[in-house]
Amino acid sequence: MKTPGKIEVYLYFDGNCEDALRFYEEVLGGEITYMQKWKDLPTDDTESMDEMPDINPEDIMHANLKIGDVNLMASDNPYRNTSFGDSITLNWSHADASEVKRVWDELAQDGEINMPLEATFFAPLFGQLTDKFSINWQIMQWDEEVS
């Protein structure tokens, strides 16, 4: 029998990873558990930042943001060729309508609303947006009686 692994989300940013994770940490109540910049890589005789001249040493090489039971990993794409698209969407949900509206309002600020936050047949509140960091979100209030 195969032992299942786990799937985690990994996001690439084009130079604003730290800003994005600090924003998500504040809005979603998460905790950044690890953040390493390229300049802080361990150096030895075989490798150094001098060998990677096109990489901004202040960019994030790797970071973890813990939100509930989810570990969101992220980094700055050192090649600045990240293609943001609609094939991946993060879903955030909560039972409390006021908390859902607060998170919606903060993520929507300077972003683009793709579907307004409103009642649907499957949820008391549901909406879709793209935030200011070009990340797609589904924000949802769950019904505790249905969940």
TIDOKOL-401463 format. One line per field, with one value per atom (N, C-alpha, C): chain; z, x, y; residue number from 1; residue in three letters. Coordinates in pm, whole numbers, plus 50000, padded with zeros to 5 digits. Atoms other than C-alpha are relative to their C-alpha. Layout:
N
lovo: c(A | ...)
w: c(Z | ...)
u: c(X | ...)
v: c(Y | ...)
lotor: c(NUM | ...)
drenro: c(ALA | ...)
***
This chain:
147
lovo: c(A | A | A | A | A | A | A | A | A | A | A | A | A | A | A | A | A | A | A | A | A | A | A | A | A | A | A | A | A | A | A | A | A | A | A | A | A | A | A | A | A | A | A | A | A | A | A | A | A | A | A | A | A | A | A | A | A | A | A | A | A | A | A | A | A | A | A | A | A | A | A | A | A | A | A | A | A | A | A | A | A | A | A | A | A | A | A | A | A | A | A | A | A | A | A | A | A | A | A | A | A | A | A | A | A | A | A | A | A | A | A | A | A | A | A | A | A | A | A | A | A | A | A | A | A | A | A | A | A | A | A | A | A | A | A | A | A | A | A | A | A | A | A | A | A | A | A | A | A | A | A | A | A | A | A | A | A | A | A | A | A | A | A | A | A | A | A | A | A | A | A | A | A | A | A | A | A | A | A | A | A | A | A | A | A | A | A | A | A | A | A | A | A | A | A | A | A | A | A | A | A | A | A | A | A | A | A | A | A | A | A | A | A | A | A | A | A | A | A | A | A | A | A | A | A | A | A | A | A | A | A | A | A | A | A | A | A | A | A | A | A | A | A | A | A | A | A | A | A | A | A | A | A | A | A | A | A | A | A | A | A | A | A | A | A | A | A | A | A | A | A | A | A | A | A | A | A | A | A | A | A | A | A | A | A | A | A | A | A | A | A | A | A | A | A | A | A | A | A | A | A | A | A | A | A | A | A | A | A | A | A | A | A | A | A | A | A | A | A | A | A | A | A | A | A | A | A | A | A | A | A | A | A | A | A | A | A | A | A | A | A | A | A | A | A | A | A | A | A | A | A | A | A | A | A | A | A | A | A | A | A | A | A | A | A | A | A | A | A | A | A | A | A | A | A | A | A | A | A | A | A | A | A | A | A | A | A | A | A | A | A | A | A | A | A | A | A | A | A | A | A | A | A | A | A | A | A | A | A | A | A | A | A | A | A | A | A | A | A | A | A | A | A | A | A | A | A | A | A | A | A | A | A | A | A | A | A | A | A | A | A)
w: c(50000 | 50000 | 50000 | 50007 | 49910 | 50119 | 49892 | 50189 | 49939 | 50063 | 50093 | 50057 | 49957 | 50107 | 50028 | 49983 | 50135 | 49892 | 50099 | 49893 | 50074 | 49942 | 49994 | 49888 | 50098 | 49814 | 50003 | 50012 | 49686 | 49902 | 50083 | 49550 | 49962 | 50045 | 49342 | 49985 | 50015 | 49347 | 49923 | 50076 | 49139 | 50080 | 49922 | 49415 | 50117 | 49888 | 49662 | 50091 | 49917 | 49843 | 50147 | 49859 | 50184 | 50029 | 49982 | 50145 | 49997 | 50014 | 50033 | 50125 | 49885 | 50319 | 50128 | 49881 | 50582 | 49994 | 50019 | 50437 | 50034 | 49973 | 50444 | 50148 | 49858 | 50794 | 50083 | 49926 | 50918 | 49971 | 50039 | 50723 | 50043 | 49978 | 50769 | 50137 | 49867 | 51118 | 50002 | 50006 | 51015 | 50074 | 49939 | 51133 | 49903 | 50081 | 50924 | 50089 | 49918 | 51059 | 49948 | 50058 | 50826 | 49886 | 50113 | 50592 | 49983 | 50028 | 50430 | 49871 | 50120 | 50187 | 49932 | 50076 | 49914 | 50064 | 49941 | 50090 | 50124 | 49877 | 50397 | 49977 | 50029 | 50218 | 50065 | 49947 | 50387 | 49885 | 50103 | 50197 | 50038 | 49980 | 50152 | 49882 | 50105 | 49917 | 49861 | 50131 | 49640 | 49946 | 50045 | 49624 | 50074 | 49937 | 49689 | 49915 | 50075 | 49586 | 49881 | 50111 | 49360 | 49872 | 50116 | 49130 | 49945 | 50041 | 49101 | 49989 | 50002 | 48995 | 49966 | 50038 | 48857 | 50109 | 49892 | 49183 | 50099 | 49900 | 49414 | 50137 | 49871 | 49751 | 50106 | 49904 | 49933 | 49973 | 50032 | 49761 | 50093 | 49916 | 49951 | 49923 | 50060 | 49872 | 50035 | 49958 | 50074 | 50127 | 49880 | 50330 | 50022 | 49961 | 50517 | 50078 | 49927 | 50635 | 50045 | 49943 | 50867 | 50024 | 49982 | 50846 | 50041 | 49951 | 51062 | 49983 | 50023 | 50954 | 49868 | 50133 | 50617 | 50005 | 50015 | 50540 | 49858 | 50128 | 50257 | 49981 | 50027 | 50106 | 49885 | 50102 | 49887 | 49985 | 50024 | 49734 | 49887 | 50116 | 49491 | 49886 | 50119 | 49143 | 49959 | 50030 | 49083 | 49854 | 50142 | 48707 | 49955 | 50026 | 48729 | 49878 | 50113 | 48476 | 50045 | 49948 | 48692 | 49915 | 50074 | 48493 | 50095 | 49914 | 48706 | 49912 | 50082 | 48584 | 50082 | 49933 | 48663 | 50022 | 49981 | 48692 | 50147 | 49857 | 49068 | 50078 | 49912 | 49332 | 50143 | 49859 | 49707 | 50054 | 49940 | 49907 | 50149 | 49857 | 50250 | 50045 | 49953 | 50452 | 50152 | 49857 | 50794 | 50025 | 49966 | 50975 | 50030 | 49957 | 51093 | 49883 | 50114 | 50834 | 50013 | 49986 | 50981 | 49973 | 50028 | 50964 | 49850 | 50146 | 50604 | 49930 | 50063 | 50511 | 50025 | 49970 | 50687 | 49911 | 50083 | 50505 | 49854 | 50138 | 50175 | 49973 | 50020 | 50215 | 49994 | 49997 | 50299 | 49878 | 50118 | 50018 | 49872 | 50120 | 49767 | 49980 | 50011 | 49844 | 49899 | 50108 | 49535 | 49913 | 50083 | 49377 | 49900 | 50098 | 49128 | 50043 | 49962 | 49218 | 49874 | 50113 | 48981 | 50015 | 49966 | 49153 | 50136 | 49871 | 49430 | 50112 | 49882 | 49780 | 50025 | 49985 | 49808 | 50033 | 49971 | 49905 | 49873 | 50112 | 49679 | 50048 | 49961 | 49674 | 50088 | 49925 | 49834 | 50121 | 49887 | 50084 | 50033 | 49963 | 50284 | 49936 | 50067 | 50137 | 49918 | 50086 | 49847 | 49898 | 50102 | 49617 | 49952 | 50056 | 49399 | 49966 | 50029 | 49365 | 49968 | 50022 | 49253 | 50083 | 49910 | 49519 | 49932 | 50054 | 49470 | 49966 | 50034 | 49444 | 49886 | 50114 | 49150 | 50040 | 49952 | 49364 | 49998 | 50008 | 49299 | 50130 | 49875 | 49599 | 49981 | 49976 | 49672 | 50150 | 49860 | 49998 | 50028 | 49980 | 50157 | 50147 | 49868 | 50463 | 49992 | 50000 | 50545 | 50095 | 49914 | 50699 | 50090 | 49906 | 51013 | 50002 | 50002 | 50978 | 49879 | 50122 | 50630 | 49998 | 50007 | 50681 | 50057)
u: c(50084 | 50000 | 50088 | 49924 | 50128 | 49968 | 50018 | 50181 | 49984 | 50021 | 50031 | 50093 | 49924 | 50242 | 49903 | 50090 | 50100 | 50028 | 49989 | 50039 | 49995 | 49999 | 50128 | 50010 | 50000 | 50094 | 50135 | 49876 | 50406 | 49973 | 50026 | 50370 | 50131 | 49888 | 50620 | 49954 | 50025 | 50637 | 50116 | 49897 | 50834 | 50060 | 49931 | 51017 | 49921 | 50079 | 50733 | 49949 | 50039 | 50715 | 49987 | 50006 | 50794 | 49878 | 50117 | 50529 | 49872 | 50120 | 50272 | 49979 | 50016 | 50339 | 49970 | 50031 | 50338 | 49855 | 50140 | 50005 | 49907 | 50083 | 49856 | 50005 | 49985 | 49994 | 49906 | 50085 | 49810 | 49852 | 50141 | 49487 | 49940 | 50054 | 49447 | 50033 | 49967 | 49590 | 50100 | 49898 | 49879 | 50126 | 49871 | 50237 | 50111 | 49883 | 50553 | 50095 | 49917 | 50754 | 50143 | 49865 | 51055 | 50006 | 49977 | 51192 | 50150 | 49857 | 51536 | 50019 | 49966 | 51673 | 50120 | 49887 | 51919 | 50133 | 49873 | 52189 | 50039 | 49974 | 52156 | 50030 | 49965 | 52239 | 50134 | 49868 | 52518 | 50101 | 49895 | 52841 | 50109 | 49885 | 53121 | 50094 | 49901 | 53412 | 49946 | 50051 | 53194 | 49889 | 50115 | 52909 | 49993 | 50019 | 52847 | 49904 | 50088 | 52615 | 50073 | 49922 | 52898 | 49977 | 50025 | 52815 | 49859 | 50138 | 52453 | 49976 | 50004 | 52492 | 49864 | 50129 | 52138 | 49895 | 50096 | 51968 | 50013 | 50001 | 51866 | 50020 | 49972 | 52021 | 49893 | 50107 | 51724 | 49873 | 50119 | 51471 | 49991 | 50025 | 51316 | 50036 | 49960 | 51482 | 49896 | 50105 | 51225 | 49935 | 50074 | 50954 | 49883 | 50117 | 50677 | 49906 | 50105 | 50350 | 49900 | 50093 | 50141 | 49866 | 50134 | 49767 | 49912 | 50074 | 49568 | 50085 | 49927 | 49671 | 50076 | 49940 | 49805 | 50134 | 49868 | 50169 | 50009 | 49986 | 50195 | 50146 | 49860 | 50543 | 50008 | 49989 | 50668 | 50144 | 49870 | 50968 | 49985 | 49992 | 51064 | 50063 | 49944 | 51123 | 50123 | 49879 | 51486 | 50010 | 49992 | 51428 | 49893 | 50105 | 51127 | 49914 | 50083 | 50931 | 49877 | 50117 | 50641 | 49879 | 50124 | 50322 | 49884 | 50116 | 50021 | 49882 | 50110 | 49712 | 49882 | 50123 | 49375 | 49985 | 50011 | 49457 | 50012 | 49988 | 49524 | 49928 | 50071 | 49303 | 50014 | 49999 | 49349 | 49859 | 50132 | 49031 | 50018 | 49999 | 48986 | 49855 | 50137 | 48674 | 49994 | 50022 | 48530 | 49851 | 50142 | 48201 | 49937 | 50051 | 48166 | 49992 | 50021 | 48018 | 50081 | 49925 | 48184 | 50149 | 49860 | 48526 | 50021 | 49994 | 48459 | 50001 | 50007 | 48366 | 50128 | 49875 | 48675 | 50113 | 49893 | 48912 | 49976 | 50035 | 48729 | 50043 | 49970 | 48762 | 50150 | 49855 | 49133 | 50069 | 49939 | 49223 | 49959 | 50050 | 49011 | 50063 | 49942 | 49183 | 50115 | 49901 | 49389 | 50006 | 50008 | 49288 | 49886 | 50108 | 49022 | 49894 | 50109 | 48683 | 49951 | 50043 | 48596 | 49855 | 50138 | 48271 | 49973 | 50024 | 48120 | 49971 | 50031 | 48092 | 49850 | 50146 | 47728 | 49952 | 50060 | 47493 | 49989 | 50015 | 47494 | 49918 | 50075 | 47306 | 50082 | 49915 | 47606 | 50068 | 49935 | 47728 | 49928 | 50061 | 47588 | 50072 | 49920 | 47872 | 50109 | 49895 | 48104 | 50037 | 49954 | 48316 | 50139 | 49868 | 48625 | 50067 | 49924 | 48898 | 50144 | 49855 | 49255 | 50059 | 49947 | 49456 | 50108 | 49901 | 49716 | 50133 | 49880 | 49986 | 49976 | 50041 | 49805 | 49969 | 50040 | 49699 | 49847 | 50144 | 49350 | 49949 | 50061 | 49123 | 49852 | 50142 | 48787 | 49982 | 50028 | 48651 | 49858 | 50127 | 48366 | 49964 | 50053 | 48149 | 49936 | 50063 | 48061 | 49883 | 50116 | 47734 | 50031 | 49961 | 47817 | 49902 | 50098 | 47495 | 50019 | 49978 | 47596 | 50138 | 49860 | 47973 | 50022)
v: c(49881 | 50000 | 50125 | 49875 | 50345 | 50089 | 49904 | 50593 | 50139 | 49870 | 50928 | 50107 | 49884 | 51239 | 50113 | 49887 | 51587 | 50103 | 49894 | 51870 | 50133 | 49867 | 52224 | 50103 | 49891 | 52554 | 50071 | 49922 | 52731 | 50113 | 49884 | 53085 | 50070 | 49918 | 53282 | 50144 | 49857 | 53661 | 50061 | 49930 | 53908 | 50116 | 49898 | 54093 | 50054 | 49949 | 54154 | 49888 | 50114 | 53819 | 50039 | 49964 | 53965 | 50088 | 49915 | 54237 | 49918 | 50083 | 53980 | 49914 | 50088 | 53738 | 50077 | 49918 | 54012 | 50047 | 49960 | 54133 | 49883 | 50117 | 53781 | 49961 | 50031 | 53724 | 50087 | 49907 | 54033 | 49978 | 50011 | 53989 | 49866 | 50133 | 53613 | 49941 | 50048 | 53579 | 49888 | 50104 | 53358 | 50039 | 49971 | 53343 | 49960 | 50032 | 53364 | 49921 | 50088 | 53072 | 49991 | 50004 | 53105 | 50100 | 49910 | 53370 | 50019 | 49987 | 53367 | 50076 | 49924 | 53621 | 49935 | 50055 | 53529 | 50038 | 49954 | 53735 | 49920 | 50074 | 53510 | 49852 | 50139 | 53186 | 49967 | 50037 | 52994 | 49998 | 49999 | 53037 | 49901 | 50088 | 52795 | 50021 | 49983 | 52750 | 49969 | 50042 | 52609 | 50089 | 49922 | 52861 | 50133 | 49869 | 53230 | 50082 | 49910 | 53512 | 50062 | 49945 | 53634 | 49921 | 50085 | 53343 | 50017 | 49976 | 53464 | 50150 | 49854 | 53827 | 50060 | 49945 | 53868 | 49990 | 50017 | 53776 | 50115 | 49894 | 54058 | 49938 | 50063 | 53968 | 50026 | 49969 | 54129 | 49920 | 50080 | 53901 | 49879 | 50116 | 53613 | 49873 | 50127 | 53280 | 49892 | 50094 | 53081 | 50052 | 49959 | 53154 | 49905 | 50078 | 52972 | 50090 | 49930 | 53124 | 49895 | 50097 | 52907 | 50071 | 49947 | 52978 | 49882 | 50116 | 52738 | 49876 | 50124 | 52389 | 50000 | 49993 | 52507 | 50070 | 49940 | 52578 | 50055 | 49934 | 52830 | 50036 | 49971 | 52842 | 50101 | 49897 | 53125 | 50047 | 49937 | 53300 | 50100 | 49912 | 53572 | 49921 | 50065 | 53439 | 50081 | 49921 | 53542 | 50044 | 49968 | 53555 | 50097 | 49902 | 53789 | 49965 | 50041 | 53584 | 49922 | 50068 | 53471 | 50034 | 49979 | 53424 | 49977 | 50012 | 53498 | 49962 | 50047 | 53319 | 49955 | 50037 | 53179 | 49850 | 50145 | 52809 | 49959 | 50028 | 52831 | 50110 | 49907 | 52994 | 49951 | 50034 | 53001 | 50022 | 49988 | 52946 | 50023 | 49971 | 53104 | 50004 | 50003 | 53037 | 50012 | 49979 | 53115 | 49992 | 50009 | 53062 | 50135 | 49870 | 53424 | 50099 | 49910 | 53663 | 50129 | 49874 | 53973 | 49978 | 50031 | 53804 | 49979 | 50020 | 53697 | 50135 | 49867 | 54055 | 50081 | 49928 | 54196 | 49952 | 50055 | 53961 | 50037 | 49961 | 54027 | 50144 | 49858 | 54404 | 50026 | 49977 | 54387 | 49939 | 50060 | 54145 | 50073 | 49932 | 54340 | 50138 | 49866 | 54671 | 49999 | 49988 | 54766 | 49875 | 50120 | 54434 | 50012 | 50003 | 54329 | 49898 | 50090 | 54180 | 49930 | 50081 | 53897 | 49954 | 50035 | 53794 | 50061 | 49933 | 54008 | 49901 | 50079 | 53870 | 50008 | 50000 | 53765 | 49859 | 50129 | 53484 | 49917 | 50093 | 53179 | 49881 | 50120 | 52851 | 49906 | 50092 | 52677 | 50062 | 49934 | 52937 | 50130 | 49872 | 53230 | 50120 | 49898 | 53443 | 49932 | 50053 | 53367 | 50107 | 49907 | 53583 | 49961 | 50026 | 53573 | 50133 | 49879 | 53834 | 49967 | 50007 | 53890 | 50113 | 49897 | 54073 | 50084 | 49907 | 54346 | 49932 | 50075 | 54078 | 49902 | 50085 | 53906 | 49856 | 50132 | 53608 | 49993 | 50021 | 53469 | 49938 | 50047 | 53410 | 49970 | 50024 | 53253 | 50022 | 49971 | 53393 | 49952 | 50069 | 53203 | 49992 | 50029 | 53185 | 49863 | 50130 | 52828 | 50000 | 50020 | 52724 | 49883 | 50105 | 52528 | 49883 | 50108 | 52328 | 49909 | 50078 | 52212 | 49938 | 50043 | 52175 | 49863)
lotor: c(1 | 1 | 1 | 2 | 2 | 2 | 3 | 3 | 3 | 4 | 4 | 4 | 5 | 5 | 5 | 6 | 6 | 6 | 7 | 7 | 7 | 8 | 8 | 8 | 9 | 9 | 9 | 10 | 10 | 10 | 11 | 11 | 11 | 12 | 12 | 12 | 13 | 13 | 13 | 14 | 14 | 14 | 15 | 15 | 15 | 16 | 16 | 16 | 17 | 17 | 17 | 18 | 18 | 18 | 19 | 19 | 19 | 20 | 20 | 20 | 21 | 21 | 21 | 22 | 22 | 22 | 23 | 23 | 23 | 24 | 24 | 24 | 25 | 25 | 25 | 26 | 26 | 26 | 27 | 27 | 27 | 28 | 28 | 28 | 29 | 29 | 29 | 30 | 30 | 30 | 31 | 31 | 31 | 32 | 32 | 32 | 33 | 33 | 33 | 34 | 34 | 34 | 35 | 35 | 35 | 36 | 36 | 36 | 37 | 37 | 37 | 38 | 38 | 38 | 39 | 39 | 39 | 40 | 40 | 40 | 41 | 41 | 41 | 42 | 42 | 42 | 43 | 43 | 43 | 44 | 44 | 44 | 45 | 45 | 45 | 46 | 46 | 46 | 47 | 47 | 47 | 48 | 48 | 48 | 49 | 49 | 49 | 50 | 50 | 50 | 51 | 51 | 51 | 52 | 52 | 52 | 53 | 53 | 53 | 54 | 54 | 54 | 55 | 55 | 55 | 56 | 56 | 56 | 57 | 57 | 57 | 58 | 58 | 58 | 59 | 59 | 59 | 60 | 60 | 60 | 61 | 61 | 61 | 62 | 62 | 62 | 63 | 63 | 63 | 64 | 64 | 64 | 65 | 65 | 65 | 66 | 66 | 66 | 67 | 67 | 67 | 68 | 68 | 68 | 69 | 69 | 69 | 70 | 70 | 70 | 71 | 71 | 71 | 72 | 72 | 72 | 73 | 73 | 73 | 74 | 74 | 74 | 75 | 75 | 75 | 76 | 76 | 76 | 77 | 77 | 77 | 78 | 78 | 78 | 79 | 79 | 79 | 80 | 80 | 80 | 81 | 81 | 81 | 82 | 82 | 82 | 83 | 83 | 83 | 84 | 84 | 84 | 85 | 85 | 85 | 86 | 86 | 86 | 87 | 87 | 87 | 88 | 88 | 88 | 89 | 89 | 89 | 90 | 90 | 90 | 91 | 91 | 91 | 92 | 92 | 92 | 93 | 93 | 93 | 94 | 94 | 94 | 95 | 95 | 95 | 96 | 96 | 96 | 97 | 97 | 97 | 98 | 98 | 98 | 99 | 99 | 99 | 100 | 100 | 100 | 101 | 101 | 101 | 102 | 102 | 102 | 103 | 103 | 103 | 104 | 104 | 104 | 105 | 105 | 105 | 106 | 106 | 106 | 107 | 107 | 107 | 108 | 108 | 108 | 109 | 109 | 109 | 110 | 110 | 110 | 111 | 111 | 111 | 112 | 112 | 112 | 113 | 113 | 113 | 114 | 114 | 114 | 115 | 115 | 115 | 116 | 116 | 116 | 117 | 117 | 117 | 118 | 118 | 118 | 119 | 119 | 119 | 120 | 120 | 120 | 121 | 121 | 121 | 122 | 122 | 122 | 123 | 123 | 123 | 124 | 124 | 124 | 125 | 125 | 125 | 126 | 126 | 126 | 127 | 127 | 127 | 128 | 128 | 128 | 129 | 129 | 129 | 130 | 130 | 130 | 131 | 131 | 131 | 132 | 132 | 132 | 133 | 133 | 133 | 134 | 134 | 134 | 135 | 135 | 135 | 136 | 136 | 136 | 137 | 137 | 137 | 138 | 138 | 138 | 139 | 139 | 139 | 140 | 140 | 140 | 141 | 141 | 141 | 142 | 142 | 142 | 143 | 143 | 143 | 144 | 144 | 144 | 145 | 145 | 145 | 146 | 146 | 146 | 147 | 147 | 147)
drenro: c(MET | MET | MET | LYS | LYS | LYS | THR | THR | THR | PRO | PRO | PRO | GLY | GLY | GLY | LYS | LYS | LYS | ILE | ILE | ILE | GLU | GLU | GLU | VAL | VAL | VAL | TYR | TYR | TYR | LEU | LEU | LEU | TYR | TYR | TYR | PHE | PHE | PHE | ASP | ASP | ASP | GLY | GLY | GLY | ASN | ASN | ASN | CYS | CYS | CYS | GLU | GLU | GLU | ASP | ASP | ASP | ALA | ALA | ALA | LEU | LEU | LEU | ARG | ARG | ARG | PHE | PHE | PHE | TYR | TYR | TYR | GLU | GLU | GLU | GLU | GLU | GLU | VAL | VAL | VAL | LEU | LEU | LEU | GLY | GLY | GLY | GLY | GLY | GLY | GLU | GLU | GLU | ILE | ILE | ILE | THR | THR | THR | TYR | TYR | TYR | MET | MET | MET | GLN | GLN | GLN | LYS | LYS | LYS | TRP | TRP | TRP | LYS | LYS | LYS | ASP | ASP | ASP | LEU | LEU | LEU | PRO | PRO | PRO | THR | THR | THR | ASP | ASP | ASP | ASP | ASP | ASP | THR | THR | THR | GLU | GLU | GLU | SER | SER | SER | MET | MET | MET | ASP | ASP | ASP | GLU | GLU | GLU | MET | MET | MET | PRO | PRO | PRO | ASP | ASP | ASP | ILE | ILE | ILE | ASN | ASN | ASN | PRO | PRO | PRO | GLU | GLU | GLU | ASP | ASP | ASP | ILE | ILE | ILE | MET | MET | MET | HIS | HIS | HIS | ALA | ALA | ALA | ASN | ASN | ASN | LEU | LEU | LEU | LYS | LYS | LYS | ILE | ILE | ILE | GLY | GLY | GLY | ASP | ASP | ASP | VAL | VAL | VAL | ASN | ASN | ASN | LEU | LEU | LEU | MET | MET | MET | ALA | ALA | ALA | SER | SER | SER | ASP | ASP | ASP | ASN | ASN | ASN | PRO | PRO | PRO | TYR | TYR | TYR | ARG | ARG | ARG | ASN | ASN | ASN | THR | THR | THR | SER | SER | SER | PHE | PHE | PHE | GLY | GLY | GLY | ASP | ASP | ASP | SER | SER | SER | ILE | ILE | ILE | THR | THR | THR | LEU | LEU | LEU | ASN | ASN | ASN | TRP | TRP | TRP | SER | SER | SER | HIS | HIS | HIS | ALA | ALA | ALA | ASP | ASP | ASP | ALA | ALA | ALA | SER | SER | SER | GLU | GLU | GLU | VAL | VAL | VAL | LYS | LYS | LYS | ARG | ARG | ARG | VAL | VAL | VAL | TRP | TRP | TRP | ASP | ASP | ASP | GLU | GLU | GLU | LEU | LEU | LEU | ALA | ALA | ALA | GLN | GLN | GLN | ASP | ASP | ASP | GLY | GLY | GLY | GLU | GLU | GLU | ILE | ILE | ILE | ASN | ASN | ASN | MET | MET | MET | PRO | PRO | PRO | LEU | LEU | LEU | GLU | GLU | GLU | ALA | ALA | ALA | THR | THR | THR | PHE | PHE | PHE | PHE | PHE | PHE | ALA | ALA | ALA | PRO | PRO | PRO | LEU | LEU | LEU | PHE | PHE | PHE | GLY | GLY | GLY | GLN | GLN | GLN | LEU | LEU | LEU | THR | THR | THR | ASP | ASP | ASP | LYS | LYS | LYS | PHE | PHE | PHE | SER | SER | SER | ILE | ILE | ILE | ASN | ASN | ASN | TRP | TRP | TRP | GLN | GLN | GLN | ILE | ILE | ILE | MET | MET | MET | GLN | GLN | GLN | TRP | TRP | TRP | ASP | ASP | ASP | GLU | GLU | GLU | GLU | GLU | GLU | VAL | VAL | VAL | SER | SER | SER)
***
